[in-house]
Amino acid sequence: MICLKTRDEIVKMRRAGNLVARVLKMLENKVQPGITTRELNALAEEECRKNSAIPVFKNYPHPRGGRAFPGVICTSLNEEVVHGIPGSRLLKEGDIISIDFGVILNGFAGDAAITVPVGQVDPRVRKLILTTEESLMKGIEQAWAGRRLGVVSRAIQEHAEKNCFSVVRDFVGHGIGRDMHEQPPVPNYGKRDRGPVLKEGMTIAIEPMLNMGSYQVYTRSDEWTVVTRDGSWSAHFEHSIAITTGEPEILTLR
């Protein structure tokens, strides 16, 4: 069931999204060679405490009954696609790191992700980051009431593949509201005439994950970290948006 939000509920979601955006901007500014992913996680957790927000990823249940997720943020480096666990790993010059962060504030969720270069990176890697963010925005631009969700998915896929990157199939975006994950699933690939019709009041999280090589992925033995099967590098961007009577509203602008 897809839950449509009232204007007042979207105001609350905008506040949650604004907090997510501010924390991600702060973390982006802290990314540098020598910092650990655990340190970034601690900074995000402190901001949650300061703002009386619930860090929704921390202790998030494993979908297949494994251990709960231990971090406040997901930190995925280089060939890691999503759900990387913060720890003692040091960032080094030339790495890239995807940071995914979500909160619940006043009963409503916000969720967004960014990919950040660590110092100077290879031009092809920089293009991967740029194209992934562009693909997200291409999808958002199509998210108008009355259109099918497949139009969003197709716009993302077309831009990614035009730039010679592949789109991850195994993980997709999602509805968002009182819960972090609601209906409908939001694929980053597919046909224009598929999926539900977008309606005013729908709120969704769109999150393309693009790989430099194959789209195939697998999960490491830690039960969470998803990596590319061929070892190619991956980037991830995400915004939570609201469908309106006009152009879609991004709720997690940085």
N, C-alpha and C positions, 0 to 999 in steps of 0.2 A: 504494500500500500504506500503510495506517495503522499506525504503530508504537505499540504499547502500552508504557508505561513501568513499570518496577518502582518499588517504594517508595523504594529508594535513589536511583534516577535522579530521582524527583520531589523528593527532598531537595536534590539538586544544582540542579535547576531553580528551586527555591524560593530558593536562595542567589543565583542569577543574577537572578531577579525582584526580590529585595530590593534588590540594587544598582541596578537600573533605577529602582525606585521612589524610592530615596533621591536619585539624581541628578535625576530629574524634579522632586522636591520642591524641591531646591536651585535648579534653574533657574526654577521657578515664582516663588520668592522673589526672584530677580534681575530678573524681567521688570518694566520700568518705562520711561517715556518717555526716549529718548536713548540707550538701549543698542542695540548692533547685533546682528544674528543671528550674525555672525562671533564676537563676544565670547561669546555663549551657547555656541556650538559649541566654543570653546577651553576653556571651563569644563568641559564634558562630557568632552572628550578628556583633560584633566588628571585627572579622577576615574577614568577608565579606566586610566591609567598607574599611579595610586596603588594601585589594586586588582588589578593584573595581569590586567585583563579586555581582551578583544578587542572594539573598537568595530565591530560587524558591518556597519553601514551604510557605513563608509568603504571606498571602492574596490569597493563592491558592483557586480557586473556588470550592465550594462544588458540587459533581457530581449530586446531586438531588436538587440543588437550595437553600440549607441552607446557613448558615453563612460561610464566607471564613475562611480558617485556620489561626489562629492568630500568630503562632510561626514560628521561623526560623528553628527549629529542631522539630522532633517528639520525645517525651520522654514517653516511655511505660514501666510501672513498674509491675513486678510480673505477675499477671493474665491478664494484658493488653498486647495485641498482637501487634498492630500497631496504629499509628495516635494519640498517647497520647498528650494532649495539655500541654505545659510547664506552670507552675504556682507556687504556694507557698508551694507545697508539699516537705517536707524534706526527703531526703534519709536516711535510717537507716540501721544499721548493719544487714546483712543477706538478704537484698533486692537484686533484679537484675533490671537493667534498660537497655532497648533497645533504642538506639539513631539512628535515621534515619536523614540524612542530604543531601541536594542537592543544587547545585549552577548552574547558567549559567555564564560562563566566555568567553568573546570574541565570543559570539553567540552560544556556545555549552554547553551542560549540563553534569554534573557529579553527580552520585548518589550512596550512599553506606550506610550501616547500620552495627552496632555492638551491641552486648549485653555484659554488663559489670557487674561483681559481685560487691556488695558494702560490702567491708570487707570480712569476712569469710561467706561462704554459705554452705548449706547442700550438702553433696556429690552427692546426686541424682540430685540436681539443677545444680551443676557444670557439671555433665555428660550431662544434657540437653544443656547447653551452648556449650560444646565441640562438641557434636554430631551435633548441628545445623551448626556450622562453618564447620565441616567435611563434612556435607551433601552439603553445598554450593560448597566446593572444589571438591567433587565427581562429581557434576553437571558440573562444569567448565571444568574438565578434559575430559569430553565427547564432548565438544563443538567444534568439528572439521568440517571444510567445507566438504560438501557432505553427512553429516549425518542429520537425521531428528531431529527436536527440541525435540521430544518425548524421545529420548535417554537421553538427559539432565534431563528431568523431571523424568524419571524412575529411574535414578541413585540416585537422591535426595531422592525419596520416599523409595527406597529399603534400603538405609543406615539408614534413620530415623526409619523405621519400624523394621529393624533388631535389633535396640537398644531400641525397645519398646516405641517409641514416635510416635505421630500422626502428620500428615502434614495438615496444614490449606488449605482448598479448596477455600474459598470465596475470597481470595486475592492472587494475583499472581505477578510475575515479568512482565517486559515490554521491548519493544524496547526503545531506547534512542538516542538522537542526538541533533538537533536544539531545539527540545522540550523535556521536561522531560519524557513525556509518548507518545511513538510512537508504531506502530505495529512492531512485533507481541506480543500478550500476551505470557507470559512465565510461564506456570503452574509448580508447584513443585511436581506433581503427574501425573500418566497417563501411556499410553502404548508407547512402543518404536517406533512404526510405525506411530505415529500421529504427526501432526504439519508440518510447512514448512521445506523445506530443507535448512540447514545453508549454507550461501554463503560468500565468502570473501567480506569484507566491511560491513557486518551486525554488528550492535552494540546493545547489549542487557544488561539489568539489571536483574540479577538472584538473587532472594531473598527468600530463604526458611524461613518459620515460623513454628516452631515445638512446640507442646504442650505436657505436661506431661500426660494429660488425653485425652478427646475426641477432635476431630478436629473442633467441632462445635463452632461458635462464634456469637456474636451479637454486635450491636453498642449502646453505652450509650446515654443518653438523651442530652449530649453535642453535638451530631450529628457527632462526629469524632472518639472518643476513642473506639476501637474495643477490646473486652475482650472475654475470653473463657467462654462458656456457663456453664461449670461445675466448674468454679473457679480455675482450675488447672493453673500452671504457664507456661509461654510461652517465647521462645527466637527467635531472628530474626537476620540474617546476610545477607548482600548484597554486591555484587561487580558489577560494570559496566565492560563489557568486549567487545573486538573486535574479530570478526572471521577473521582469516588470512589464508594464504596458508599453514601454519604449525600449531603449537599449539596455542590455544587461548591466547590473550593478556589481562591481567587484567589491567584496566585503573585506578583503585582506590586502588592500593597497599598502605598499611600503612608502 
